[in-house]
Amino acid sequence: MRHIASLITFLILFSNALNAQDGKRTRLSFVLSPQISWLNSDEATVDGNGNLFGYNFGLVMDRFFAPNYAFTTGLTVNTTGGKLEYTASEVVPATHNTTYRLKYLEVPLALKLLTNEFHRSRYYGQFGLSTQYNIKTNDGDGNSINSEVKFFDMGYQIGGGMEYSLGGSTYMMLGLIYNGGFMDVTDHKVDDKATLNRLIIQFGIIF
C-alpha cells in the first residue's frame, strides 16, 4: 500500500507541475467503480463459467490538449476476475472449476472527447487501452494461485458518460465503460487463451 500511496502522490505532484508550466489544463478525479467481470477462453475444453463482482478505485488524470479533447491516464486498484470450467482431457485429468479472483494495478491510456457544457452538464466518450499489473490472485477460498496468472495484462476500453457541475471546477462523473482483454491472463499447462472482460460503472469526483 505504501507503493500505491507513493504513486498517487506522484500523480498529484506531476499534475501540479504540468499546470505550472503552461496554460494547458490538467484535472484529477477520484473514481470508485463497481464492475462485473468474466473470463473467455478460445479452447473448446475450457468454458467461461460465471461472472464476478468487483470494484476499481484510485486516481484518474485528464490532460487537455484542446478545450474538448484530453489524454486520460491514472492509477487505480482493480479487483476483478472470473470463473473457468476445465473439461477432462489429455492435459486435465478430471473436469473441474477454477475461480480467479484477481487484483491489479491498472494504468489506463485513453483519449477523451467532451461536449461543451450546457445546463451544468457535459457528455463524453472515451476509447483507448488499459494496462494492468497483477499484485494478488486467489481461488475464492483465500488460497493463493499467483503462479497460475501472468503478471501483465492489456485490453481495449470504450465507453462514455456525463459530468455534472457541482460548482467551480468540481464535477460529478458517471459513466459506463466496456473493457475487453486481448491477452491471455492465465499461465498453466492448458494451452488456451483466457481473456479478461469487464463492464464498469464509473463513479467519480473531478477536482
Solvent accessible surface area in square Angstrom, and as a share of the most:
residue,aa,sasa,rsa
1,M,169,0.75
2,R,202,0.74
3,H,145,0.65
4,I,18,0.09
5,A,56,0.44
6,S,65,0.42
7,L,78,0.39
8,I,47,0.24
9,T,70,0.41
10,F,120,0.50
11,L,18,0.09
12,I,71,0.36
13,L,111,0.55
14,F,82,0.34
15,S,5,0.03
16,N,87,0.44
17,A,45,0.35
18,L,29,0.14
19,N,62,0.32
20,A,90,0.70
21,Q,138,0.61
22,D,62,0.32
23,G,83,0.80
24,K,106,0.45
25,R,110,0.40
26,T,11,0.07
27,R,9,0.03
28,L,28,0.14
29,S,1,0.01
30,F,92,0.38
31,V,4,0.02
32,L,96,0.48
33,S,3,0.02
34,P,36,0.23
35,Q,4,0.02
36,I,68,0.34
37,S,0,0.00
38,W,65,0.23
39,L,2,0.01
40,N,74,0.38
41,S,29,0.18
42,D,106,0.55
43,E,58,0.26
44,A,95,0.74
45,T,44,0.26
46,V,3,0.02
47,D,69,0.36
48,G,44,0.43
49,N,64,0.33
50,G,35,0.33
51,N,92,0.47
52,L,10,0.05
53,F,134,0.56
54,G,2,0.02
55,Y,90,0.34
56,N,14,0.07
57,F,64,0.27
58,G,4,0.04
59,L,18,0.09
60,V,11,0.06
61,M,7,0.03
62,D,1,0.00
63,R,42,0.15
64,F,8,0.03
65,F,113,0.47
66,A,32,0.25
67,P,111,0.70
68,N,32,0.17
69,Y,96,0.36
70,A,0,0.00
71,F,90,0.37
72,T,4,0.02
73,T,19,0.11
74,G,5,0.05
75,L,12,0.06
76,T,6,0.03
77,V,10,0.05
78,N,0,0.00
79,T,32,0.19
80,T,4,0.02
81,G,0,0.00
82,G,0,0.00
83,K,66,0.28
84,L,0,0.00
85,E,54,0.24
86,Y,6,0.02
87,T,56,0.33
88,A,50,0.39
89,S,50,0.32
90,E,182,0.82
91,V,70,0.40
92,V,7,0.04
93,P,119,0.75
94,A,60,0.47
95,T,77,0.45
96,H,82,0.37
97,N,96,0.49
98,T,23,0.14
99,T,29,0.17
100,Y,3,0.01
101,R,100,0.36
102,L,2,0.01
103,K,63,0.27
104,Y,0,0.00
105,L,29,0.14
106,E,7,0.03
107,V,42,0.24
108,P,14,0.09
109,L,69,0.34
110,A,5,0.04
111,L,57,0.29
112,K,4,0.02
113,L,68,0.34
114,L,10,0.05
115,T,59,0.34
116,N,109,0.56
117,E,80,0.36
118,F,111,0.46
119,H,169,0.75
120,R,121,0.44
121,S,11,0.07
122,R,22,0.08
123,Y,95,0.36
124,Y,13,0.05
125,G,28,0.27
126,Q,12,0.05
127,F,108,0.45
128,G,22,0.22
129,L,70,0.35
130,S,2,0.01
131,T,9,0.05
132,Q,5,0.02
133,Y,75,0.29
134,N,18,0.09
135,I,79,0.40
136,K,110,0.47
137,T,1,0.01
138,N,32,0.17
139,D,36,0.19
140,G,36,0.35
141,D,122,0.63
142,G,63,0.61
143,N,85,0.44
144,S,81,0.52
145,I,23,0.12
146,N,75,0.38
147,S,98,0.63
148,E,56,0.25
149,V,12,0.07
150,K,81,0.35
151,F,133,0.55
152,F,64,0.27
153,D,4,0.02
154,M,47,0.21
155,G,3,0.03
156,Y,95,0.36
157,Q,11,0.05
158,I,100,0.51
159,G,23,0.22
160,G,22,0.21
161,G,22,0.21
162,M,56,0.25
163,E,0,0.00
164,Y,75,0.28
165,S,11,0.07
166,L,89,0.44
167,G,38,0.37
168,G,76,0.73
169,S,78,0.51
170,T,42,0.25
171,Y,25,0.10
172,M,95,0.42
173,M,3,0.01
174,L,79,0.39
175,G,6,0.06
176,L,95,0.47
177,I,8,0.04
178,Y,69,0.26
179,N,7,0.04
180,G,2,0.02
181,G,13,0.13
182,F,86,0.36
183,M,66,0.30
184,D,27,0.14
185,V,2,0.01
186,T,2,0.01
187,D,75,0.39
188,H,55,0.25
189,K,144,0.61
190,V,19,0.11
191,D,135,0.70
192,D,16,0.08
193,K,83,0.35
194,A,0,0.00
195,T,19,0.11
196,L,4,0.02
197,N,9,0.05
198,R,2,0.01
199,L,75,0.37
200,I,10,0.05
201,I,79,0.40
202,Q,20,0.09
203,F,96,0.40
204,G,6,0.06
205,I,60,0.30
206,I,0,0.00
207,F,127,0.53
